[in-house]
């Protein structure tokens, strides 16, 4: 038997807060990664920039993958 889908009004306050917090984190990660990708020269991106753009749309995984693996880290100058 399939359970009926819960509606927003059926969720507890804690569940609603968790969903809103998760969405805020997701959109913040997406904004940071998309801004960095747009501003960073192609030579400082691992792989083609055009391939990273749609990857950012994959919830949490895309932006985190880009921010951790997709950028060439520049070394601080002494």
Backbone as CSV, one residue per row, in Angstrom:
resi,resn,N_x,N_y,N_z,CA_x,CA_y,CA_z,C_x,C_y,C_z
1,UNK,0.830,-1.188,0.000,0.000,0.000,0.000,0.873,1.251,0.000
2,UNK,0.522,2.167,-0.826,1.262,3.424,-0.916,0.702,4.404,0.111
3,UNK,1.615,5.092,0.784,1.175,6.119,1.731,0.851,7.386,0.964
4,UNK,-0.168,8.097,1.391,-0.466,9.366,0.706,0.661,10.366,0.950
5,UNK,0.898,11.210,-0.040,1.946,12.222,0.083,1.545,13.252,1.121
6,UNK,2.539,13.679,1.900,2.279,14.717,2.888,2.256,16.068,2.193
7,UNK,1.408,16.918,2.671,1.356,18.286,2.187,2.080,19.174,3.185
8,UNK,2.422,20.374,2.755,3.163,21.299,3.605,2.468,21.493,4.944
9,UNK,1.158,21.602,4.926,0.413,21.839,6.163,0.457,20.646,7.106
10,UNK,0.773,19.459,6.577,0.840,18.261,7.406,2.185,18.089,8.109
11,UNK,3.182,18.868,7.709,4.519,18.743,8.286,4.595,19.452,9.630
12,UNK,5.479,18.957,10.485,5.700,19.621,11.762,6.558,20.865,11.536
13,UNK,6.610,21.706,12.533,7.426,22.917,12.438,8.887,22.566,12.225
14,UNK,9.371,21.540,12.913,10.766,21.115,12.746,11.050,20.633,11.335
15,UNK,10.128,19.892,10.738,10.301,19.416,9.367,10.309,20.578,8.383
16,UNK,9.438,21.536,8.592,9.397,22.711,7.717,10.705,23.491,7.811
17,UNK,11.214,23.666,9.023,12.478,24.390,9.203,13.628,23.657,8.528
18,UNK,13.643,22.334,8.632,14.706,21.550,8.009,14.665,21.687,6.486
19,UNK,13.491,21.681,5.909,13.350,21.826,4.464,13.815,23.215,4.020
20,UNK,13.408,24.237,4.738,13.805,25.602,4.391,15.310,25.775,4.554
21,UNK,15.886,25.221,5.624,17.335,25.320,5.833,18.090,24.583,4.726
22,UNK,17.634,23.407,4.357,18.268,22.653,3.273,18.199,23.399,1.952
23,UNK,17.068,24.004,1.680,16.919,24.782,0.443,17.841,25.998,0.454
24,UNK,17.968,26.640,1.597,18.850,27.807,1.694,20.300,27.409,1.451
25,UNK,20.723,26.286,2.013,22.088,25.800,1.795,22.291,25.470,0.323
26,UNK,21.322,24.783,-0.276,21.426,24.402,-1.684,21.564,25.623,-2.582
27,UNK,20.711,26.620,-2.391,20.755,27.801,-3.246,22.016,28.629,-3.006
28,UNK,22.501,28.655,-1.771,23.748,29.366,-1.488,24.915,28.686,-2.182
29,UNK,25.000,27.360,-2.078,26.055,26.620,-2.774,25.990,26.856,-4.277
30,UNK,24.794,26.808,-4.825,24.616,27.022,-6.259,25.069,28.424,-6.661
31,UNK,24.692,29.432,-5.892,25.065,30.807,-6.215,26.577,31.008,-6.145
32,UNK,27.208,30.468,-5.114,28.656,30.617,-4.962,29.384,29.910,-6.097
33,UNK,28.980,28.676,-6.398,29.644,27.907,-7.451,29.418,28.531,-8.827
34,UNK,28.206,28.980,-9.117,27.909,29.574,-10.421,28.658,30.886,-10.609
35,UNK,28.737,31.688,-9.558,29.474,32.948,-9.639,30.956,32.680,-9.865
36,UNK,31.503,31.724,-9.137,32.914,31.398,-9.299,33.186,30.872,-10.704
37,UNK,32.330,29.996,-11.194,32.511,29.435,-12.539,32.453,30.532,-13.596
38,UNK,31.534,31.470,-13.448,31.398,32.551,-14.434,32.612,33.479,-14.429
39,UNK,33.175,33.726,-13.268,34.290,34.679,-13.152,35.658,34.054,-13.375
40,UNK,35.786,32.754,-13.182,37.084,32.091,-13.263,37.456,31.837,-14.721
41,UNK,38.700,32.155,-15.104,39.148,31.860,-16.471,39.125,30.350,-16.741
42,UNK,38.883,29.982,-17.985,38.789,28.568,-18.344,40.057,27.796,-18.011
43,UNK,41.194,28.468,-18.031,42.463,27.802,-17.722,42.539,27.374,-16.258
44,UNK,41.707,27.953,-15.407,41.715,27.615,-13.988,40.572,26.683,-13.599
45,UNK,39.955,26.069,-14.597,38.860,25.130,-14.345,39.269,23.774,-14.893
46,UNK,39.099,22.736,-14.083,39.397,21.380,-14.547,38.234,20.914,-15.419
47,UNK,38.512,20.679,-16.667,37.468,20.285,-17.607,36.840,21.511,-18.243
48,UNK,35.963,21.284,-19.201,35.323,22.421,-19.885,34.283,23.111,-18.999
49,UNK,34.283,24.436,-19.060,33.327,25.206,-18.265,31.887,24.857,-18.638
50,UNK,31.650,24.615,-19.929,30.284,24.320,-20.364,29.767,23.036,-19.714
51,UNK,30.649,22.111,-19.372,30.215,20.857,-18.746,29.903,21.056,-17.259
52,UNK,30.578,21.993,-16.630,30.318,22.246,-15.221,28.994,22.965,-15.009
53,UNK,28.598,23.792,-15.952,27.372,24.588,-15.777,26.138,23.715,-15.503
54,UNK,25.838,22.708,-16.318,24.668,21.888,-15.981,24.904,20.996,-14.758
55,UNK,26.159,20.653,-14.483,26.454,19.832,-13.309,26.089,20.563,-12.018
56,UNK,26.150,21.883,-12.042,25.805,22.656,-10.847,24.337,22.493,-10.462
57,UNK,23.505,22.082,-11.405,22.080,21.927,-11.131,21.766,20.667,-10.330
58,UNK,22.729,19.766,-10.201,22.502,18.540,-9.434,22.593,18.898,-7.955
59,UNK,21.492,18.731,-7.252,21.396,19.169,-5.859,22.596,18.768,-5.022
60,UNK,23.149,19.717,-4.337,24.277,19.593,-3.423,25.517,19.004,-4.092
61,UNK,25.372,17.916,-4.804,26.517,17.201,-5.366,27.249,18.047,-6.400
62,UNK,26.542,18.661,-7.316,27.163,19.448,-8.378,27.992,20.614,-7.860
63,UNK,27.403,21.508,-7.048,28.188,22.625,-6.536,29.357,22.183,-5.651
64,UNK,29.156,21.189,-4.817,30.236,20.718,-3.947,31.343,20.095,-4.785
65,UNK,30.987,19.323,-5.803,31.997,18.721,-6.675,32.805,19.798,-7.393
66,UNK,32.123,20.812,-7.891,32.844,21.896,-8.571,33.775,22.627,-7.606
67,UNK,33.268,22.983,-6.436,34.066,23.755,-5.491,35.249,22.961,-4.939
68,UNK,35.125,21.644,-4.862,36.223,20.840,-4.322,37.148,20.282,-5.397
69,UNK,36.608,19.926,-6.548,37.409,19.249,-7.583,37.534,20.030,-8.895
70,UNK,36.632,20.918,-9.166,36.588,21.562,-10.471,37.486,22.756,-10.654
71,UNK,37.996,23.288,-9.564,38.816,24.495,-9.658,40.280,24.148,-9.494
72,UNK,41.103,24.840,-10.249,42.547,24.738,-10.062,42.903,25.755,-8.992
73,UNK,43.470,25.287,-7.930,43.774,26.191,-6.818,45.067,26.941,-7.088
74,UNK,44.986,28.229,-6.974,46.186,29.024,-7.167,46.946,29.085,-5.855
75,UNK,48.254,29.059,-5.943,49.092,29.097,-4.748,49.281,30.552,-4.329
76,UNK,49.189,30.817,-3.028,49.399,32.203,-2.580,50.833,32.640,-2.830
77,UNK,50.978,33.874,-3.251,52.322,34.385,-3.509,52.972,34.810,-2.195
78,UNK,54.268,34.623,-2.133,55.000,34.921,-0.888,55.344,36.378,-0.767
